């Protein structure tokens, strides 16, 4: 995997040393709503995942990369999921872990780098994202990167108390 470098961040493949970082994110219950997670992950399962994370995107149908600042600090994760080579499309998800590091342009730069990678290296025709209607920061991030709202899934997610809507955003490589 080629390292994808921007001005302030770079994207890299996951390493065994990322165990604690991924473990913390995957077990942060405040983030479960974003990923539809409902149960905690053990260190053992995450270790196994990291050992297999080097699997080719064409085989695994997904790719998770670490978002790192130029000082090598890992600040988030960005994913390609539901990679569909036949239809040349994939979903993208992103998370900057620490709220203090959000709204500083890191997510924007990571999304730009990954979108370019999807279009120029993977030769995808389109990428998309599923974002909760009330997640204004993510909606702004994706719309600022050329994604367009193409649909609203009503009552899509249930948090145990109420249903919420979710937008589908899409960017087509013209």
Secondary structure, DSSP 8 states (H G I E B T S, - for coil): ---EE-SSEEEEE--GGGHHHHHHHHT-GGGHHHHT--S---HHHHHHHHHHTTS-HHHHS-EEEEEEETTS-EEEEEEEEEEETTTTEEEEEEEESSGGGTTSSHHHHHHHHHHHIIIIIS--SEEEEEEETT-HHHHHHHHTTT-EEEEEEEEEEE-SS-EEEEEEEEEE--
